[in-house]
Amino acid sequence: MVQPVNPSKSQLLVLLCLCFSGLPQAAPAQEKQQRPDAFRQLDEIWPTPNGERRASGAPGAAYWQQRVDYQIELALQEDTRQIVGSEHITYHNQSPDTLRYLWVQLENNRMRPGSMSERIQGPPSFDGGMSLESLKRRRAAAAFDGGMNILDVSSNHHPLHFVINDTMMRVDLPAPLRSGEDFELDIAWSFIINRSDEVGGRAAAEWFQEDGNWIFELAHWFPRLAVYDDVNGWQNKQFLGSGEFALEFGDYDVRITVPNDHIVAASGVLQNPSEVLSAAQQQRLAQAQQIGNAGPTMIVTLEEATANESSKPSGTKTWHFRADNVRDFAWASSRKFLWDCWGIWSGDQALGEGHAVAAMSFWPKEGEPLWSKYSTHAVVHTLEVYSRYTFEYPYPTAISVNGPVGGMEYPMICFNGPRPDQDGTYSRRTKYGLIGVVIHEVGHNYFPMIVNSDERQWGWMDEGLNTFVQYLAEMEWEEGHTGRWGQPEGIVGYMVSAEQVPIMTNADSLLSSGNNAYGKPMTALNILRETVMGRELFDFAFAEYARRWKFKHPKPADFFRTMEDASAVDLDWFWHGWFYTTDHVDIALTDVKWYQPGPLDPQVKSELNKQARGNPAETLQHRRNAPLAKRADVYPELRDFYDSYDPLDATIAEKRAFERLYASLEDWEHTIVDNPQNYYVLEFENLGGLVMPILIGVLYADGSTGLRRIPAEIWRRNSETVKTLVITEQPVVRFTLDPRLETADADVSNNLWPREQLQPSRFDLFRAKGGSSRGNPMRDSLQEDKQ
Amino acid sequence: MSFRFSLAALALALISMSMHHVLATSVEIELDSESGKLEVAVFFTPRDLEAALTAANGRAIRLDKEDKLEQLLETYLDANFDLLLADGSTATFLWVGQESELRDFWVYFELDAQGSLKGCSIQNTLLAGLGAEYISTVTMAKAGGGKRSLRFDGHQKKLQLDETQGVGDDHPAESSSITHPESVGAAR
């Protein structure tokens, strides 16, 4: 209900409103606005919710996914680097569809001469010469006789018709496979493992010239079923090298036959330790797996591994592993391996919940002393931190292996490359490079090994999310740990560059995939957590996404929708800007206007007006005319009202009117009139394209500071220019936009008002530090000690 | 078709490179209005830089282990990143330093632009000739809004600096201050 006001107070309020409104309103626009709507809802482009995938981002009641179980036997022939294997596959058609064929992935065919991957490579630049090493690798890659030789495809001893299309093999079923039915088939194959010094890849054999031994790291080494799901049907996009893997869950029973002096690390749990380990090793392993140990226990020591290097195999051994409910299986083998293990508990042991996990590492002596000190610790740290932000680690083992692959992830096992220098010293980059890559690759157990996204299509769904949680884990490793992409300003250089495509781009089409799939989405999530949503809302929503899609196949919209569904925060503007465009953040503080309400007391107003008017400057004629006699001085009767009248004086009528008005005011009105405060109108311009929250740092006249946080929704009606009002008790001497560098603002030189300070450039910062950094200070220090 | 082997071609590169790895650098440049020099900060991934130095010097170079690293860097940068002045001469190269971080490697130097970038070009062959695709993006610091960057690759090695993009303009800070409020209410 509107309260009546007396006429004089009504006039007062009108006066105040005019005071605050600032400059005159702009004339009505003559043309219709064509501004982009940064807050347009994305339901228009996201898939229509259905029984499988709900609008909330959760799996629906009709959600389904296929399942594939494998029984595999293989042999590694060390001298020829050949794998010969056979597998018995049970395909469970849990879809509502009838299938007439199955698609099987043969990723190793990428290394076959003439593969699509080889044929689409662009030429190198020959300008300025080319190293012999580069030429050697080019020629070796072209000549390498890689790829899978399919020896048999059959079912119940009856051959099956199959067609190989590059890295995909279609197996035609003898009869339609109806919903709910299973189909069993057998495949036999062989292939040559690529040498890491000739042909790189996610799997390779590394040759050690000094002792004449190999380390084998094996991945995508067996024919495995492609994903069939509700969104893509068969995900049978060819493997071109960048878009990684899309795989179904299943149980694996794998028997790996290797030279009998090898140590084998693999996904899953070793089933026959008594057949492949010495009595001492079995005892050590049992001891190491007990919960409560203070650190890792060596299963194979440095001395034993060194002795193994000069041994000769007397035959073979078969290592038997089981891995349940995994989407893949990888393994490594060498007689050079040291091995440690640390038994930990996943879950709340006090409540009797959870299970034991064997955290383990395998590495050659070339990895010492770095690996024994950090690898398994980093494995355990990863499980502890990731489980807190997602779900308890569900698998019984987690393994880190050193070999030829720089960093690659598989269920329960990952391959990590960093090693110290030959003298055993190492640089800071090597140390934190190892810790970081172990955290990252072990962290991939959560994304995408368990939250099983489609890597072939979307690199960011596993790499971006995983790099984000990796950053959280690194921040808990030690004080002062910094990640390259952790802080928002770290991604600015990439985001302002022209050499980019949106995050929502197919994995094989990315430019600068490190920034696109890892750095930018990681930074986006970090900003979302710290600046847009806040940690409490973000952490709950992120964990909810992980919980919902654990052991399922999420798509991008499932992630986007869940983050909003679980937080009550409309993030469509954020997904659109950060994931669907190449815009960057550059918000400029373009104008500040300072207002104070004019005083109502006519006497005070009169004095202020006179101060504002000031004294007129004394001209030359004024100065020369001053001594002249004035008639009015000689005849005072000529003076009247106008000789003492000042138009700025308060009149008696005005004074009385104010007294009446003031007496009629209520207490709250007195508060406003007696304490006029300062009113600042700040204008912002969106130069980069991305709308973001506006964070305003305020420095007051007495030296105190404050921070105003304005949600991104301030841009909802105009994503190009906005204004906001800041009311302060004290005058403000400086406004700083984004003072804590939270938003990846590309140009902070336009963030200040007054613009007296320019942000130092990278070059300036380096100069201020005062000099170059050293590469391996550990070695330098040791040398200094010797001198 | 022919291509020449430089001394670098004798290198036995020990750094493994994925066949599909795209080599990339990013470069920040800014004209110092006081000194008249172009300040240059170049970002490399350590792996790419090691490969480049290895190829350029004919022996395996490890950033963490190399005793003459600064000397090698200075030679490499001087040879592969030039500022061509309006009169066609090459700006003098002045080494400043290098900075190694966990996953980044930064190199700093100056090129004497003699106070102006008008009519100047950049010639950039960083990471060229390593047998892989490469991209070098040069970004102008303090360029304001928009994507103010130049892209160099196997096909584009020399680009004119466009002053309309703000390159070389020493954008002075807009002089402003909060000294007097606008007391609208005092007007009659």
Interface residues (C-beta under 8 A of the other chain):
Chain A: L15 L16 L18 C19 G22 Q121 G122 P124 S125 F126 D127 G128 G129 M130 S131 L132 E133 S134 L135 R137 R138 A141 S196 D197 V199 G200 G201 G241 S242 P404 D421 Y426 S427 R428 R429 T430 Y432 G433 G436 T482 G483 R484 G493 Y494 V496 S497 A498 E499 L511 S512 H584 D586 A588 V592 K593 W594 Y595 Q596 P597 G598 P599 K605 L608 N609 A612 N678 L687 G688 P731 V732 V733 R734 D747 S749 N750 L752 W753 P754 R755 E756 Q757 L758 S761 R762 F763 D764 F766 R767 K769 G771 S772 S773 R774 G775 N776 R779
Chain B: F3 R4 F5 S6 L7 A8 A9 L10 A11 L12 A13 L14 S16 M17 S18 M19 H20 V22 A24 S26 E28 E30 E39 V40 A41 F43 P46 T54 A55 R62 L63 D64 K65 E66 L69 E70 V96 G97 Q98 E99 S100 E101 L102 R103 D104 W106 Y108 T125 A128 G129 L130 G131 A132 E133 Y134 I135 T137 T139 A141 K142 A143 G144 G145 G146 K147 R148 S149 R151 D153 G154 K157 H171 A173 E174 S175 S176 S177 I178 H180 P181 E182 S183 V184 G185 A186 A187 R188
